[in-house]
Amino acid sequence: MDIFSKIAAGQIPSYKCAENEQFYAFLDINPVGKGHTLVIPRREVDYIFDMDDDELAEFQKFAKRVAVAIRKAFPCKKVAQVVLGLEVPHAHIHLIPMNSEADVDFRREKMQLSADEMQQIADKIASCFEA
């Protein structure tokens, strides 16, 4: 079981923003901005394009609902969707509130937020998520 599967199963703590039977959304612990959320399938699959068409479509629909919640919680021009990362062998989508392309620069220094602030951000997104 990889680290993201352990997070979705509740074996490793996370700042949960949304979930259903197939997918789980939680705050990135090294965010590039407030509200930076990861969306994962509960099923272990390394590469997003290894998902079958129906599962991929449902994944995108769930991510869209999370993005709507993020935009309500953190008003912005758009919520960026980025598929990036090789360090965890589990498909995931980064959703990041953005007002400019600079807001999605993964090379810049990551934010350092307290546990309380992370929980407040997760709670704010969760309260805007429509199940």
N, C-alpha and C positions, 0 to 999 in steps of 0.2 A: 504494500500500500504506500503510495507516494505522499508527500507532505500535503498537497492540496486535497487529496482524498481524506487524509486524517483531519484536516481542518473542517471539511464538509461533514464528516462523521461526528464532529464535536470532540475528537480526541486531542486536538491542539486548539487552544483558544484563538478566537478571531473576533473581529468587529463586524458582525453580520449585518448586512443591509437588506437582503431579500433572499428568499429561497422558495423552492417548490420540490416536488418529488424528483425531478430530473436535474435541476441546476441550483447553484449556490452563488451568492454575491457577497463579497466582503471587502473591507478596506485594504488597500495595499499598505504594508507596514513601512515601505520606503516611498511615500508619495511624492510625485512631482508637483502636486497641488492639492488643496483641500477638496475632498470628495473623490479622489482617485480611487476607483473601485475595480476589483477583479471579478469577473464572471467566469465560472467554470461549470463543466458538466460533472455530475456526480460520478458518472461512469469514467473509469480511467481510459483515456485516449490521449496519446502524446501529441498528435498533429491534428489541428482543427479540420484539415481537409481529408482526414481519414474517417471523419464522421459520415454516416450515410446521409443522404439528402434530407430526409424527414427530420432526423435528429438535428442536423445543422440548421434547418429552417426554424425549429423550435428553440434552439439555442439563440439564434438571432432575435426571435420574437421576445424571448425572456430578457435578453440584453437591452432591447428597445424599451421595455417597461422599466428596467432599472435606470436607463438613461433619462427617461421622462421624470422619474423620481429625483434623480441627481439635479436635473435642470430646475425643478421646482424648489429643491432644497438650497441650491446654490445658483441663483440666476446668472446666466451666462449666454453668450451668443449661440454656442453649440456645445454638445458633448462629443468629444472626439472618441472614436473607436480605433484602438490600435491592437493589432495582433503581433506581438513581439515577445521574444524571450526564449532562451534556450536552457536556462539554468534549472527549470522545473519541467520534467517530462510529462506534462499534463496540459492539454489544450486550455487556453484562457484568453479572455478579451480584457484589455484595459479600457475603462471608461473614465474620461477626464474632462471636467468642466473647462471650457476654454473661451477666451475672448480674443486671443491671437494665437498664431502658430507657435510662438515662443512658449506658450503654456504647456506644450506637449513635447518639450525638449528633454529627452531622457538623459542627456549628457550633463545637464546642470545639476547642481547640488540638490539632494533630496531634502524634503522638509523633515524637521525633527519636532514631532508633536507629542504632547503628554498623553498618557493613557486616558485621562479624563476628556481631553479634547477629541481624541480618536473616538471614544464612546459617544460623545455628543454629536459628532459628524455622522457616525453610523446610525444613531437614533433618529437624526433629522432626515436622512435618506429613507430609512425604514418607515417613518411616519408618512412619507410622501408616496411610498410604493403602493400601488393598487394591485392587490392579489387577483 
